[in-house]
Amino acid sequence: HNFLPLHVRQESIEAKCDEILNLCSSLVPFASHKNNIPLLFGLPELTGLEKEDQKTVVTTLDSCLSNSDFDYNKDGSLGIISPNRQIVMQWFAISLLNGRLPYLKPSETPVIAETDDTDLYLTFAVS
């Protein structure tokens, strides 16, 4: 009998990983080779989980990503990032997807707005 919370069950993690990989595949142009596209996966801090649950999350994701068609390296593609760094990486990814990032003025780049129960968080470029 498995007493792990639903979100830490191996099957749930595999399903979510497959969902993410399918989304990534749908965004790849047909002429591109997926094995040339590096896959980076940032996890939130796992300190709230028991050690065994942390191990389940990391090993399940590693297995799923290793079996994907993308360029995945266990040592450099999977890691834990802080919430602040995650927001900055989201801004950078959105800026790259919009194109011309090196040529944009700070005022032309995206602004990311996120909220929680008590705060509004803005991420933007400054000059």
BADO-58288 format. One record per atom (N, C-alpha, C, O, CB): x, y, z; residue in three letters. Coordinates in steps of 0.1 Angstrom, whole numbers, padded with zeros to 4 digits, always signed. Each point is the difference from the previous one (the first is absolute). Glycine has a CB too. Layout:
% residues N
XYZALA
...
//
This chain:
% residues 127
+0008-0012+0000HIS
-0008+0012+0000HIS
+0009+0012+0000HIS
+0009+0001+0008HIS
-0028-0013+0004HIS
+0016+0022-0020ASN
+0008+0012-0002ASN
-0006+0011+0008ASN
-0012+0004-0002ASN
+0019-0011-0021ASN
+0000+0012+0033PHE
-0005+0011+0009PHE
+0005+0014-0004PHE
-0002+0010+0006PHE
+0001-0027+0012PHE
+0009+0018-0030LEU
+0004+0012-0005LEU
-0011+0009-0004LEU
-0010-0005-0005LEU
+0031-0005-0002LEU
-0020+0023+0010PRO
-0010+0009-0005PRO
-0002-0001-0015PRO
+0010-0004-0007PRO
-0005+0020+0026PRO
-0016-0013-0024LEU
-0003-0001-0015LEU
+0010+0007-0008LEU
+0004-0006-0010LEU
-0028+0005+0015LEU
+0028+0013-0002HIS
+0010+0007-0009HIS
+0014-0005+0001HIS
+0008+0004-0008HIS
-0022+0016+0011HIS
+0017-0030+0006VAL
+0013-0006+0000VAL
+0000-0014-0004VAL
+0011-0006+0000VAL
-0006+0021+0019VAL
-0016-0020-0023ARG
+0000-0014-0005ARG
+0008-0001-0014ARG
-0001+0009-0008ARG
-0022-0013+0020ARG
+0030-0006-0014GLN
+0008-0002-0012GLN
-0009+0001-0012GLN
+0004+0006-0010GLN
+0012-0021+0023GLN
-0027+0009-0013GLU
-0009+0000-0012GLU
-0005+0014-0003GLU
+0000+0004-0012GLU
-0008-0026+0018GLU
+0006+0031+0004SER
-0004+0013-0002SER
+0011+0009-0006SER
-0002+0008-0009SER
-0014-0010+0028SER
+0028-0001-0014ILE
+0012+0007-0005ILE
+0003-0004-0014ILE
+0003+0009-0009ILE
+0006-0008+0032ILE
-0010-0014-0026GLU
+0002-0004-0014GLU
-0011+0006-0010GLU
+0004+0004-0011GLU
+0006-0026+0020GLU
-0022+0022-0004ALA
-0011+0006-0009ALA
+0003+0015-0003ALA
-0001+0005-0011ALA
-0015-0022+0021ALA
+0020+0025+0001LYS
+0003+0014-0002LYS
+0012+0002-0009LYS
+0000+0009-0008LYS
-0010-0004+0031LYS
+0020-0014-0021CYS
+0012+0001-0009CYS
-0003-0002-0014CYS
+0004+0007-0009CYS
+0010-0015+0028CYS
-0022-0003-0022ASP
-0005-0003-0013ASP
-0008+0012-0006ASP
+0002+0003-0012ASP
-0002-0028+0018ASP
-0008+0031+0002GLU
-0008+0012-0005GLU
+0009+0011-0004GLU
-0002+0006-0010GLU
-0017-0013+0026GLU
+0030+0010-0008ILE
+0009+0010-0003ILE
+0008-0003-0012ILE
+0002+0009-0009ILE
+0000-0003+0033ILE
+0002-0018-0026LEU
+0008-0004-0012LEU
-0009+0000-0012LEU
+0005+0005-0011LEU
+0009-0020+0025LEU
-0026+0012-0013ASN
-0009+0001-0012ASN
-0002+0015-0004ASN
+0000+0003-0012ASN
-0012-0024+0019ASN
+0011+0029+0003LEU
-0001+0015-0003LEU
+0013+0005-0007LEU
-0001+0007-0010LEU
-0015-0004+0030LEU
+0027-0007-0014CYS
+0013+0004-0006CYS
+0001-0005-0015CYS
+0004+0007-0009CYS
+0007-0008+0032CYS
-0016-0012-0025SER
+0001-0005-0014SER
-0009+0007-0009SER
+0003+0002-0012SER
+0002-0024+0022SER
-0016+0027-0005SER
-0010+0007-0009SER
+0006+0014-0004SER
-0005+0006-0010SER
-0014-0018+0021SER
+0028+0017-0003LEU
+0006+0013-0003LEU
+0012+0000-0009LEU
+0005+0010-0005LEU
-0013-0003+0027LEU
+0014-0019-0024VAL
+0012-0002-0008VAL
-0004+0000-0015VAL
-0009-0007-0004VAL
+0020-0006+0022VAL
-0005+0022-0026PRO
-0002+0000-0014PRO
+0003-0014-0006PRO
+0009-0007+0004PRO
-0004+0032-0005PRO
-0013-0028-0009PHE
+0001-0014-0006PHE
+0014-0003-0006PHE
+0004-0011+0000PHE
-0028+0012-0005PHE
+0032+0009+0001ALA
+0013-0002-0005ALA
+0011-0002+0010ALA
+0011-0004-0003ALA
-0018+0018-0017ALA
+0004-0011+0033SER
+0010-0001+0010SER
+0001-0014+0005SER
-0009-0008+0000SER
+0004+0031+0007SER
+0017-0026-0002HIS
+0002-0013+0006HIS
+0000+0002+0015HIS
+0008+0007+0005HIS
+0006-0016-0025HIS
-0023+0002+0027LYS
-0001+0002+0014LYS
+0012-0003+0008LYS
+0003+0006+0010LYS
-0027-0012-0013LYS
+0032-0004-0002ASN
+0012-0004+0008ASN
+0011+0012-0001ASN
+0010-0001+0007ASN
-0015-0023-0012ASN
+0002+0034-0003ASN
+0009+0012+0000ASN
-0005+0011+0009ASN
+0006+0010+0001ASN
+0001-0016-0024ASN
-0018+0004+0029ILE
-0007+0010+0009ILE
+0003-0004+0014ILE
-0006-0010+0005ILE
-0012+0016-0022ILE
+0026+0002+0025PRO
+0002-0003+0014PRO
-0013+0002+0008PRO
-0008+0009-0003PRO
+0032-0002+0001PRO
-0025-0016+0012LEU
-0012+0001+0008LEU
+0005+0003+0015LEU
+0008-0007+0005LEU
-0021-0010-0020LEU
+0008+0028+0020LEU
+0004+0005+0013LEU
-0013-0001+0009LEU
-0010+0005-0005LEU
+0029+0010-0003LEU
-0018-0020+0020PHE
-0012-0002+0008PHE
+0003+0005+0014PHE
+0008-0006+0007PHE
-0015-0014-0021PHE
+0001+0031+0018GLY
+0002+0006+0013GLY
-0011-0004+0009GLY
-0012+0002-0003GLY
+0024+0017-0007GLY
-0008-0024+0022LEU
-0010-0004+0010LEU
-0001+0010+0011LEU
+0010+0006+0003LEU
-0006-0030-0008LEU
-0015+0026+0011PRO
-0001+0008+0012PRO
+0008-0007+0012PRO
+0003-0012-0001PRO
-0026+0023-0007PRO
+0025-0003+0018GLU
+0007-0006+0012GLU
-0009-0012+0005GLU
-0012+0001+0001GLU
+0023+0021+0005GLU
-0004-0033-0003LEU
-0007-0012+0004LEU
+0001-0002+0015LEU
-0003-0011+0005LEU
+0007+0001-0027LEU
+0000+0020+0030THR
+0003-0002+0014THR
-0013-0003+0008THR
+0001-0006+0011THR
+0017+0022-0013THR
-0030-0013-0003GLY
-0012-0004+0007GLY
-0004-0015-0002GLY
-0009-0004+0007GLY
+0002+0027-0010GLY
+0015-0030-0005LEU
-0003-0014-0002LEU
+0009-0009+0008LEU
+0011+0004+0003LEU
-0019+0001-0026LEU
+0003-0017+0027GLU
+0009-0010+0006GLU
+0011-0004-0010GLU
-0002+0001-0012GLU
-0018-0009+0027GLU
+0031+0003-0010LYS
+0011-0003-0008LYS
-0004-0011-0010LYS
+0005+0001-0012LYS
+0011+0004+0031LYS
-0024-0014-0016GLU
-0004-0011-0009GLU
-0009+0006-0011GLU
+0002-0004-0012GLU
-0001-0013+0030GLU
-0009+0027-0015ASP
-0008+0007-0010ASP
+0009+0008-0009ASP
-0003+0000-0012ASP
-0017+0001+0028ASP
+0030+0006-0011GLN
+0009+0007-0008GLN
+0007-0009-0010GLN
+0001+0003-0012GLN
+0003+0013+0031GLN
+0000-0028-0014LYS
+0007-0009-0009LYS
-0010-0005-0011LYS
+0005-0002-0011LYS
+0010-0005+0031LYS
-0027+0005-0016THR
-0010-0005-0010THR
-0002+0011-0011THR
+0000-0004-0012THR
-0012-0010+0030THR
+0011+0026-0014VAL
-0002+0011-0010VAL
+0012+0000-0010VAL
-0001+0000-0012VAL
-0012+0014+0029VAL
+0025-0013-0011VAL
+0012+0001-0008VAL
+0003-0012-0009VAL
+0003+0001-0012VAL
+0007+0014+0029VAL
-0011-0027-0012THR
+0003-0012-0008THR
-0011-0002-0010THR
+0004-0005-0011THR
+0008-0005+0031THR
-0024+0013-0017THR
-0011-0002-0010THR
+0002+0010-0012THR
-0002-0004-0011THR
-0014-0004+0029THR
+0019+0020-0014LEU
+0002+0010-0011LEU
+0012-0003-0008LEU
+0000+0001-0012LEU
-0011+0016+0026LEU
+0022-0022-0008ASP
+0012-0004-0007ASP
-0003-0011-0010ASP
+0005+0001-0011ASP
+0009+0006+0031ASP
-0021-0017-0015SER
-0004-0011-0009SER
-0008+0005-0012SER
+0003-0004-0011SER
-0002-0012+0031SER
-0011+0024-0017CYS
-0009+0005-0011CYS
+0008+0008-0010CYS
-0002-0002-0012CYS
-0017+0002+0028CYS
+0027+0009-0011LEU
+0007+0009-0009LEU
+0011-0007-0008LEU
+0003+0004-0011LEU
-0008+0015+0027LEU
+0011-0029-0009SER
+0011-0008-0007SER
-0006-0007-0012SER
+0007-0003-0010SER
+0005+0001+0032SER
-0024-0002-0021ASN
-0007-0008-0010ASN
-0006+0009-0011ASN
-0006-0005-0009ASN
+0002-0013+0025ASN
+0005+0031-0015SER
-0006+0009-0010SER
+0009+0001-0012SER
+0012-0005+0000SER
-0024+0018+0019SER
+0007-0007-0029ASP
+0008+0003-0012ASP
+0009+0012+0001ASP
+0008+0003-0009ASP
-0026-0014-0004ASP
+0016+0019+0023PHE
+0008+0012+0002PHE
+0014-0003+0006PHE
+0003-0011+0005PHE
-0025+0024-0002PHE
+0031-0003-0004ASP
+0013-0001+0005ASP
-0001+0002+0015ASP
-0002+0012+0005ASP
+0013-0003-0027ASP
-0009-0019+0030TYR
-0002+0001+0014TYR
+0013-0006+0007TYR
+0005-0011-0004TYR
-0030+0009+0002TYR
+0030+0009+0012ASN
+0012-0005+0007ASN
-0003+0001+0015ASN
-0003+0011+0005ASN
+0019-0003-0024ASN
-0016-0019+0026LYS
-0004+0000+0014LYS
+0008+0011+0008LYS
-0006+0006+0009LYS
+0000-0031-0011LYS
+0018+0026-0001ASP
+0009+0010+0009ASP
-0003+0014-0003ASP
+0002+0009+0008ASP
+0015-0026-0008ASP
-0022+0021-0012GLY
-0001+0014-0004GLY
-0014+0004-0004GLY
-0003+0012-0002GLY
+0026-0013-0004GLY
-0033-0008+0006SER
-0013+0003-0005SER
-0011+0000+0010SER
-0011+0005-0002SER
+0018-0015-0019SER
-0004+0005+0033LEU
-0010-0001+0011LEU
+0006+0006+0012LEU
+0011-0004+0005LEU
-0021-0017-0015LEU
+0003+0031+0016GLY
+0005+0006+0012GLY
-0011+0007+0008GLY
-0011+0001-0005GLY
+0033+0002-0006GLY
-0019+0002+0022ILE
-0009+0007+0009ILE
+0003+0015-0001ILE
+0012+0004+0002ILE
-0014-0024+0014ILE
-0008+0028-0018ILE
+0002+0014-0001ILE
-0009+0007+0010ILE
-0011-0004+0003ILE
+0018+0002-0027ILE
-0002+0014+0028SER
-0008+0008+0010SER
-0012+0006-0008SER
+0000+0002-0012SER
+0020+0003+0027SER
-0031-0001-0007PRO
-0011+0006-0007PRO
+0004+0013-0007PRO
-0005+0003-0011PRO
-0010-0012+0028PRO
+0024+0017-0012ASN
+0004+0013-0006ASN
+0007-0003-0014ASN
-0002+0006-0010ASN
+0004+0005+0033ASN
+0007-0021-0022ARG
+0007-0004-0012ARG
-0009-0006-0011ARG
+0001+0003-0012ARG
+0020-0007+0026ARG
-0031-0003-0009GLN
-0010-0006-0009GLN
-0008+0012-0008GLN
-0002-0002-0012GLN
+0000-0019+0027GLN
-0001+0031-0008ILE
-0007+0011-0006ILE
+0009+0007-0010ILE
-0005+0004-0011ILE
-0009-0001+0031ILE
+0026-0001-0017VAL
+0010+0006-0009VAL
+0002-0009-0013VAL
+0000+0006-0011VAL
+0011+0006+0031VAL
-0011-0025-0018MET
+0002-0009-0011MET
-0013+0000-0009MET
+0001-0001-0012MET
+0015-0013+0026MET
-0027+0016-0008GLN
-0013+0001-0007GLN
+0001+0012-0009GLN
-0004+0000-0012GLN
-0009-0012+0030GLN
+0017+0023-0012TRP
+0001+0013-0008TRP
+0010-0002-0011TRP
-0003+0004-0012TRP
-0002+0010+0032TRP
+0016-0020-0018PHE
+0010-0002-0010PHE
-0005-0009-0011PHE
+0002+0003-0012PHE
+0016+0000+0029PHE
-0025-0014-0014ALA
-0006-0009-0010ALA
-0010+0007-0008ALA
+0000-0001-0013ALA
+0004-0018+0028ALA
-0013+0027-0009ILE
-0010+0007-0008ILE
+0007+0011-0009ILE
-0004+0001-0011ILE
-0013-0004+0030ILE
+0027+0009-0014SER
+0007+0010-0008SER
+0007-0007-0012SER
+0000+0006-0011SER
+0004+0008+0031SER
+0002-0025-0018LEU
+0006-0008-0011LEU
-0010-0004-0010LEU
+0002+0001-0012LEU
+0016-0009+0027LEU
-0030+0003-0010LEU
-0010-0005-0009LEU
-0006+0011-0009LEU
-0004-0002-0011LEU
-0001-0016+0028LEU
+0005+0030-0011ASN
-0005+0012-0008ASN
+0010+0004-0011ASN
-0003+0008-0009ASN
-0010-0001+0029ASN
+0025-0012-0019GLY
+0011+0004-0009GLY
+0006+0013+0002GLY
-0005+0008+0008GLY
-0007-0022-0024GLY
+0023+0016+0010ARG
+0008+0013+0000ARG
+0004+0004+0014ARG
+0002+0012+0002ARG
-0015-0006-0022ARG
+0014-0015+0029LEU
+0004+0005+0014LEU
+0012+0009+0001LEU
-0001+0010+0006LEU
-0009-0032+0002LEU
+0021+0018-0015PRO
+0012+0009+0002PRO
-0002+0014-0006PRO
+0007+0009+0003PRO
+0007-0030-0004PRO
-0024+0022-0008TYR
-0002+0013-0006TYR
-0011+0009+0005TYR
-0003+0011-0004TYR
+0011-0022-0016TYR
-0015+0006+0031LEU
-0011+0007+0006LEU
+0005+0010+0010LEU
+0009-0003+0008LEU
-0024-0017-0013LEU
+0008+0031+0006LYS
+0002+0009+0012LYS
-0008-0006+0011LYS
-0009-0007-0002LYS
+0012+0028-0013LYS
+0002-0018+0028PRO
-0007-0005+0011PRO
-0016+0002+0000PRO
-0007-0008+0004PRO
+0028+0011+0009PRO
-0024+0009-0018SER
-0015+0003+0000SER
-0007-0008-0011SER
-0013+0000+0001SER
+0018+0023+0006SER
+0002-0030-0016GLU
-0007-0008-0010GLU
-0001-0015+0004GLU
-0006-0008-0007GLU
+0015+0024-0010GLU
-0003-0019+0029THR
-0001-0014+0004THR
-0012-0003+0009THR
-0007+0009+0004THR
+0032-0010-0005THR
-0028-0012+0003PRO
-0013-0003+0007PRO
+0001+0004+0015PRO
+0010+0001+0006PRO
-0013-0020-0022PRO
-0009+0020+0021VAL
-0002+0002+0015VAL
-0008-0012+0004VAL
-0010-0003-0005VAL
+0011+0029+0004VAL
+0004-0033+0011ILE
-0007-0012+0006ILE
-0007+0005+0013ILE
+0007+0005+0009ILE
+0010-0022-0020ILE
-0029+0015+0012ALA
-0008+0003+0012ALA
-0005-0013+0006ALA
-0007-0008-0006ALA
+0001+0031-0002ALA
+0009-0026+0021GLU
-0005-0012+0007GLU
-0005+0005+0013GLU
+0004+0010+0006GLU
+0013-0025-0017GLU
-0027+0008+0016THR
-0006+0003+0013THR
-0001-0012+0009THR
+0000-0012-0005THR
-0013+0030-0006THR
+0012-0016+0024ASP
-0004-0010+0009ASP
-0011+0006+0009ASP
-0005+0010-0004ASP
+0028-0021+0004ASP
-0025+0005+0011ASP
-0011+0005+0009ASP
+0002+0014+0005ASP
-0010+0007+0003ASP
+0006-0030+0003ASP
+0017+0028-0005THR
+0002+0013+0006THR
+0009+0009-0008THR
+0000+0012+0003THR
-0002-0024+0018THR
+0008+0007-0032ASP
+0010+0009-0007ASP
-0002-0001-0015ASP
-0005-0009-0005ASP
+0021+0007+0024ASP
-0011+0013-0025LEU
+0002+0000-0015LEU
+0015+0001-0003LEU
+0007+0008+0006LEU
-0030+0003-0009LEU
+0028-0020-0005TYR
+0014-0001-0004TYR
+0001+0004-0014TYR
-0006-0006-0009TYR
+0011-0012+0026TYR
+0004+0028-0020LEU
+0003+0004-0014LEU
+0014-0003-0003LEU
+0009+0003+0008LEU
-0026+0015-0006LEU
+0019-0024-0014THR
+0014-0002-0005THR
+0001+0007-0013THR
-0008-0002-0009THR
+0010-0020+0021THR
+0008+0031-0013PHE
+0002+0008-0012PHE
+0015+0004-0001PHE
+0007+0000+0010PHE
-0031+0008-0009PHE
+0028-0003-0013ALA
+0013+0004-0002ALA
+0001+0015+0004ALA
-0009+0008-0002ALA
+0013-0025-0017ALA
+0008+0021+0024VAL
+0002+0014+0003VAL
+0013+0004-0007VAL
+0009-0008-0003VAL
-0020+0006+0025VAL
+0012+0015-0025SER
+0012+0004-0007SER
+0010+0007+0010SER
+0010+0005-0004SER
-0023-0002-0017SER
//
